[in-house]
Amino acid sequence: MENTMNIKQLFTDSRAVSPVIGVILMVAITVILAAVIGTFVLGLGDQVSTTAPQASFAFDYNGSNLTITHESGEALVASQINVTGDSISDEQWSTNGTTTGDKITAGNYYDVGATFTSGDVVRVVWTAESGTSSSTLQKWTYNG
């Protein structure tokens, strides 16, 4: 008879289970909230969604002028595109050529007046709007 009392008491006595489960749930919720808030406070949330656009460029050099033409791919924001290289200073893509407004689309071009020596590299660089990341979209090497 004494054994049956202990089994009944074991199944009916749940006073210690509820507080333990409650503490575990509170700790788990706190950790998850801290991770989410920390990600956005530190600015990591913005970097995760920032990816470089896909675009293709053609380069045509005539001895004193390099013409860079956007051939295909996504429309680009002109203020986010720089042209840089060994024999030129960092230049922001301006709206010369056939660029309409602030967007660079297929067929738009940019002229760089410079004389290059063999091995000089020119890069078309995209910079994120936040300025936290950048990527080389395409590069050209002079093999003259």
Helices and strands as residue ranges (DSSP letters): H 2-12, H 17-41, H 44-48, E 55-61, E 65-73, E 76-77, G 78-80, E 81-85, E 91-92, E 103-104, E 109-113, E 121-127, E 134-141
